[in-house]
Each structure stands twice: as structure tokens, then as C-alpha cells.
Amino acid sequence: MSLNTLENQRVVIIGGSSGIGLAVAKQTREQGGQVVIAGRTIEKLELARQLLGDDGIEIYSLDNRNVDELQTFFETIGSFDHLFTPGASYVRGPVTSELEVAHSCFDAKFWPQYNAVKYAVPYINSSGSIVLMSGAFSQRPLADGASYAACNGAIESLGKALAVELAPIRVNVISPGTIHTSFNWEGAEQAVRDKAYEEYTRLNLLGRVGHAYEAAHTTIYLMTNGYTTGSTLFPDGGYILR
């Protein structure tokens, strides 16, 4: 593998058609890497490929909650160097919420990442890496998301356990704060988005919402630094320190 670069390496991104995943795909291409992006909506995948440039971009329709589709996906794409698993859609609520709210983060964020790794392992280069995604709410939960905080904490623990189990394949976790992407608030009115972003600026040290390219930069670091494993990094503007 080339030192500290993704040149000529194959990077698989599940949830790569928007937000942080798309930003990681863009930065991978800028470094000369090959990109495989998978997601539920073929139209979004096609648009992402156009934005990134057709050369070196593979797209696959995939429901990452479906274990059969995950297994078939990895069998189809074959060997690769790095895996990033940012895609998730879920609901946050207090412990008194309905069970479907409590289960939503684990169903949409924890198990899809766990199962993706399970079926990806036979195809990952031994000098490659896996980057999971949790969220800074794991370290600084608010009063309306017990299961959401627990889910993110579980992903961070999973990253450590997998780093031990899968070595020398490196496994790390990115745990971002609020990032300015349309994915976070898909279908929500602009006023709702703006209020949430404004509230977050008061909760962190830097006084602003993060950008997808900043979280992507952290992800690229975890892929390219060959001596980092079992770590969780927090591109959160200082949210967990406030």
C-alpha cells in the first residue's frame, strides 16, 4: 500500500451517494483511489457518479438492512482495501418512546454496520481498514435519546473489539457531531433544520456546525494512517468538551 495516500486503492462506501459518504468518495478520487458506492436509491447513486466523474466510480443498489443483499454485494464486488459505513436513518426519542423508536438506531445504524463487516471481511486486503460511524451523542447524551446514545456507544465498542479480532486489518470509528448535510433532515422544513443547527452552535466550543468535507477528512486519515487502529475520533467542534 502507498504510504498515507489512497492512490490505486479501492474504497467501498455504503451510503456514499450523499453527505459524509459522498465527501469521502470525492476525497478518495482526489487521491487517485477507486470508489465503490452503494445505497438504496439508484437515482441518487447515478447523480453521485456524475458529480464525482464516471471514471473510477462503481455504483450498486443496496439495502444495508438486508443481510442477503449485503452478502451478495460483497461477493459481487470482490477484493478491496477500505470500507466506510456511514449510511443510516433513524428516530431519536426518550426512554418513554414507543419500542420502534428505541429500536430504530440499532436497526438502521448498528446492525447494518455489524453485518457489513461480517460479510466484507473475506474480501478486505490484510493491510486495509474499516471505518465505522457512531456519533458524539455517545459521549455527551442529552435528555431525549437514551437508545440513540447507547447505539453510538455500542458502535464505538464494536470498533475496538473488531480491531482486536480482525488485526492486522485496522478498524476505527468516526464519531461526528452535527454536520451540515441534507441527509440529516431529509423531508424536514428549512426552519426546522435551521433551528437544530442554531442550537448545536451553542453546544460546542467552535460555535458552528461542521461540514461534510471535515468529517470526510477525518475518515480519510483513519484509512491512510497505517498505525492507527481501535480508535474513535470526534470531528465535533468540541461538543463533547462543552
N, C-alpha and C positions, 0 to 999 in steps of 0.2 A: 504494500500500500504506500502511496505517496504521503510524505510527512505533512500534516496539518493542511491538507487540501483534499477535496473530493474529486479531483481530476481523474477521469476514466473509471470512476466508481459508480455503482448502481444503487440508487436510493429509492426505497419504497415508502410511500406516504399514504396512509389510509385516512382519508379526509383531506385530500390535497387540492380540492377544487376551490377553496376559499380560505380566508382568514390566515391563521398562522401556518397551516399546512401549505397553502399556496405561496406564502412568503418564503418558506423553507425550500420549496421547489424552485423558486426564482433564484435564490442564492446558491442552490446546488448547481443550477445551469450556469450561473456566472463563474463558478469554479471549474466548469468543464465536466461536471458529473452527468450521468444519465438518470432520468427521473421516471418512476412508475407511480402514477397517482390513481387511487381508487376511491369511489364514492357512490352514493345511492342514485344520483341524478345524472344521466348521461349528457343532458343539455349543459349542465354546469361543468362537467368534465371536458366537453368539447370547447366551451368558452375558455376554460383554463388553458387548454392546449394551444389555442390561438394566441392567448396573452403571453404564453411562455415561448411561443415559436414551435412549430411542428417538429423540428429536428431534435431527436433525442428524448421525446416525450411519449410514453405509453400510457393509455388510459383504460380502466376497467370498471364496469359497473359492479358494485358490491354492497350488500347489506351486511355490515360487520357484526350484527347481532345474530346472524345465521351461521352456525358453526360449519354446516355443509358447504356454504358458499366460501367461507374463509379457507377451508381445507382445499377446495378446488382452485381457488385463486392462487394460493402459494404453489400448488402442484403445476399450475399453468405457467407462472412467471419464471419458475426455476431459480437458479442461484442469484444472489445479490449481496451487497455489502452492508447496508444500513436500513433500519426500519424505524419509522416515526409514526405514532398512532394518535393524532390529535382530535379526530372526529368524535363528537358526542352532542346529544341533545337531551336535556333532562329538565326536571322541575325541582325547585328548592322550596322547602317549607318547614315549619316547626315540627316537633315530635308528635304533636296532636293531629298532624295531617293524615289524610287517608293513606292506606298502605301503598297505593300506586305511586304516590308522591315520594314516600320513603324509599321505595324500590327503584325509582326511575334512574337515579345516578348510577347505582350498581348495575342495573340492566343495560344502560346506554353507555357507560363510561368504564366501569371496572371490568366486567366480564368480557366485553368485546376486545379490550386490550390484552387481558389474560389469554383469551383464546387465540388472538392473533399471534402472540408469541409462541404459543403451543404448536401451531401449525407452521410457523415461519422457521423455527429452529433448524430443521434439517437442511435448509437452503441458504442460511446465512454463512458468509465467509468467516472462518475462525478468527480472523483479525478485524472483524467488523463490529457493529454495535447496534443496540436497540435504545431508543429514547421514548419513554412513556410520558404521558402528560397528566398531571394532577391539577392542583390549584392552591393558591396561597391561603384559601379559607381553611385548609387543613391545620395551619399553624395559628391562625387568628380567626376563629369562628365568631360569627355574630349570632343574634338570638333567634334566627329563623331558618336554621339549616343543619340540624343535628346529623341527619343521614348524609347530607352533602359533604360536611366536614369529615365524617367517618369514611366516606368513599375515597376522598382525596388522600386521607391518611393511609388508607389501605393500599392505594396505588404506590405511594412512596415506600411503604414497607415491602411491597411486591418487588419494586426495583432493586432493593438491597438483597432480597432473597434470590432473585434471578441472577444478580451479579455473582453471587457465590455459586449457584447451581450451574450456570452456563459458561463460566470462565474457561477459556480466555476471551470469549465473546464479552464485550463490555455492555453493561446495562446501566442506564442513568435515567433520571426523571427531570423534566422541566415543570416547575410549579409557578405559573404566572399569576400576577394579579389581573385586574380588569384591563383588557386590551381592546382597543378601538377597532372592532370588526363588525360587519353586518351580521355575521353568523350568530353573535351573542343575542341579538334582539330581532331575529328574523320574524317579520309579521307584526312587530310592535310599532306603535305610533312614534314619530320622531320625538315628541315631547317626553314620552316615557324613557326613551334612550338617553336624551339629554339630561334628564333628572338623575338617572342612575350614574352617568359619567360625572356629573357635578358632585354627587355625594362621594364618589370614590376619590376625587381630588382632595377632599378634606380628610381622608382616611390614611393617606400615605405621606411620606416625607418630601417627595419631589413635587407634590401638588398638581399632578396631571395624570391623565390616563396614558397607558402605554400604547405603542404601535406594534402591528404585527411583525414588522421587519426587526424590531428589537428582540421580541421573543424568538424569532427565527434565528437571529444571530447567536443566541444562547444555545439553541438546538444544534446549529452547525458546529459550535465549539465542542459540544459533547460528542458529536460524531467524529471530529477530527483530532481531538486530543487523545492520543493512544495510551495515556497513563491515568485516565480518569474513569473510574467505574464505581458503582454503588452510591453515587452522589445524587443529591437533589439540589437544583439551582433555582433561585427565586427572582426572575425578572419582574418585580412587583412595585418598583418605585419606592421601596421601603415600607410597604403596607404592613409586613409582619413585625416591624420595629416601632410603629407609631403607638 
